[in-house]
């Protein structure tokens, strides 16, 4: 048994707790805490020697995951305003990964 981080660990939580904080994440990701883009994550794919098809498969996973994440937020213990804010934030963040 071992500890592992979730695939998108911390991409949203900081903004939920500290909305005025300019940083997008509490932990560093590749030396950054803010101003992420799809291009930034594409560079990680290149470092892992993933081809475009493999990266698109990863991004498609975000698209498939999004409705389930929203469903979980809707049944969470958060009040209605925080649920709406969380869903708005998660949609905004997921948009950067959606393949057009």
N, C-alpha and C positions, 0 to 999 in steps of 0.2 A: 504494500500500500504506500502511496506517495501523495504529496500535495502538488496540485497543478492549478494554474490560473485559468479562468475561463477564456475562450478565444477572443472576446472583445472586452476583456477586463478593463473597467474604469473609463470607458469612452463616454459615459454619461453622468456618472454619479457626482462629480465635482460641481457641475452646473446645477444639479438639483439641490444641493445643499448650500452652495455659495453662488447664486446666480450672477452676482456682480464681479466675481473673480474672472480675470482675463484668461486664465489657464483653462484648457479643456480637460486636463487630466491631473490627477494627484501624483501619479508616477511618471517617470520619464519613459518615453518610447523612442528609442533610437536617438536619445539626447534631446528630445523635444517634449513640450507639454501643451503646445498650442499650434494653431494654423495648419491643421492636417488637411490633406487632399488625397484624392485617389492616386494621383501621380506619386505622392510620398509613399503610399503603400505598394505601388507598383515597383518602386525601387527595392523594397524588402523582398518582393517576389523574385526580382533579378538576382539579388544576393543569394537567395535559396535555389537559384537556377531553375525557376519555374518558367515554363513557356506561357504564351498569351492564352492558350486554351486552358491551361491549368489555373491561371489567375482568374479567368472569366468564370470558371467553375466555382472558385472560392467566392467571388462576388455574387454569383447566382445564389449561393447558400445564404447570403445576407437577405436577398430578396425573398427566399422561401421562409426564412426565420422570422421576418418582420411581422406577419400577421399573428404568429404564435406569441411573440413578445408583447404585442398590443393586447391580445386576449389576457395574458397574465397580468398586465398592468391594470386592466379593467376590473379584474377580480381581486386586486391587491387591497391591502389595508389603508392605502393612501386616501386622503379626502379627494373629493371630485375635482377641485382646482388643481391639486398636485398631479392627479392622474392625467388631466388634460395637458398640463405643462410637460409631463414626462413623455406622453405620446407625441406631442409636437416636437420635442427635442429628439426623440428616437427617430422620428420620420426625417427630420432635418439631417441627422448624422448618417442615416442609412442611404439617403439620396446620393451621397458622394460615391457610393459603391455600385449603384444600379447601372446596369449596362444599357446603353441607348441603342 
